[in-house]
């Protein structure tokens, strides 16, 4: 069993720490129990279960560090891994940005573990596959999907008295549906901490409907269009904005958040309806309440009413700048509105519905300009209704321009551990057509 209780994890780490002779020592212990099922061409191809446990020792002599890893926790193995970490530390060059391990911290109890998710059975996974495959066959569609569920724990103990522990569960599902004539494609992703919120039949039905609707797509001219971005598509660009909140990159002139003499803290950069924050205790997207450095994670506002309120400061960079550290977030939550997808479509005289963006690549980090392609269901909207599918586009767009061209924010949806709303955006730039389905 790879999931240790808090007292069991602490006992193992304290034993390892007792063998340390370094100036400072940090022990990390983690374990994971996960199961999966994969299907393609309307047939299950693989399924399995994995059980892993790992102990990592980082030893420090002054500013020299060494790290060693092991997955056996008897006394002799623990002695051996600590000795190896210390041996490597003595051979390593000094790290000029070394920060001593933190002392004791106070953490909020996390809400990221749900027993029902930890108890998922092979029979449940088989039923998920069946709930995709059977309706796909009925609609002359081919299904390819993957479900992975896991229960895990992470624990940390160091020689300065810090101890942290967290348990977490997750279930991640994706499915692609392709029409058997090869002209239509639909896709859906779902992820939850609590498996009770997941409906495989509902998710598969959406992907099937999009696949059928997207057959025999028509080409229309590239250009600037009003678009409705589903949350998965919007997140593809918002990830770039999330990466830009690094204070050091901004201060060193290497990111969109840079400006002469410093960074854009306090500047208005997007529409005033845009507010983005992180919260490890949000009931829809809970995470651990501490990070890999042992820092407590709290609710933090990053953009409020379009204004940059915080940037992420590592401990080292915060010390250099004389400010408090601000840990990088474990999730992003963007404020939304009340409009459903159907309501956004009905309010659109002429536009394009985008299910998903992929193969996204940076063009210019200073402006956050990205390029990529639409995929798995792109539709032309006219007079408040979906008129017909359109061929996929290549786009060139920045999340900053996108968030300054907002028309409407819709309801929030969980995507990849984040809460992202549907967005209706004007003047989204499509540069060329793609023959990919």
Steps between C-alpha positions, in 0.01 A plus 500: 500500500657828383274738696646557845307664783645818645656331802645219286658747258641708781655197669683395182629853433612552859697175480670618179571843650663338803776370272588846366832669581450792257458866592140472381288214371158480339304178453210466255283188500223434249280215386240438235237236425349543155290309251424556134314377198568591137282428199533563127312393186201426726688237698694498827870475426666519842414525868712485808591599851818666628638531852803719562678643802810719507719660764728788397782633718661840443809565710679833528848596613507878487373587154583158356209263443462135408188295434438126505186290458385160620183290514592263786463625856674252730774645722791392283342643186430830676858520625627433151288767328593766758868416465473521121333843515775626729770356276353683200463823694871503586585456131263772378586863424349770717160631399510881524119507531477237772230557760509316831200273570201670661418457866161386635198629304124511555281345228126497442352149497454408134175377345656331197441135602172314433476140608258404223764590241762296683259204496445488121499140376594335169129435449428873524769578239356236268156660534648840407644349183171330421312828547718650224528209262136383481347842414784566255426178311131594490586831328751352249785662694832360625604572859851532643525593867703477819404505866763525772410519869737530791538543873826643623679653795796734541695570817799716589726515805819700548772558757362847579178356642262524204248223446225493234260231383224486238276239340332557164280319251441567133324354198586614147304404189539591133321360198523568128215396273556470124228438243564184302515695173802688642354849459377580852668517841384583851692513828430538871714512813390466862694504827385485862619432853158349571400225256133548595502816285600306187248376245673299227184464291436877502859583405503240222168621363639852459803367311280279279266788417793723405650230282173450312439874469852567368478269197572652159628831632494799265793733438448867584746784466749554782485840671379662819184346643286515809564166671346302781783318675408196702698486829748243365579729208527810719733322743742425216572873476452589866783260589732751335374776727543272800863439410557876479430567869858405592642811671864424424443464127307827507764687702775375270317619189418156367120492496178681418487621862826692450513875465773760525621519858318193627178311438131562436378455857208739543451554125172437322575250222162351403126568507370602843270195507805274524587375848728200550596345832618172651355315797614154615181465707251574222250211513497453121879504446667414834874438520768448763540796736879504476750484214821309432704752696278456805339843462136537604259562210220748565230664293683759287369756252713539187283727284208699640272707278768483230780621730811295589484449877773243561796333335659175620824552693725207583668515841831594340360775278286638782812527715684683221210746461427544869142374476306203637503182293184429299477132400397409147135387499381141491186592304343792313142619539362760260180685578216421263142597436160333486472431126489140379660387176158493333430856614834622366424340164151653489646846565746477209402638160813375324790309650688175556471245780837349597510176697874468545836656416810283463863499389532841664843658467645831618573761232599799718529471883505880536147532359385147588426436134425134428420293195321168470204320346135440571392138528218252569197712423508850347165645395365806319227692687244717321199679646525325835535141377772262387478508121761245395844362588805682364848382417754550773709815518846604602483793740739773615375649825603627842303436821548869577330606176237231556422628851482859376250399229252332731134526413347254747618268775301180547480234765813350655607143423776294660783427253832341600454597864400860419167684478466678166187667356360484150612815318356698215779705341504738203772531235671166565767458231494193271787512252454195276306178447599149604392176334530309827169365635 
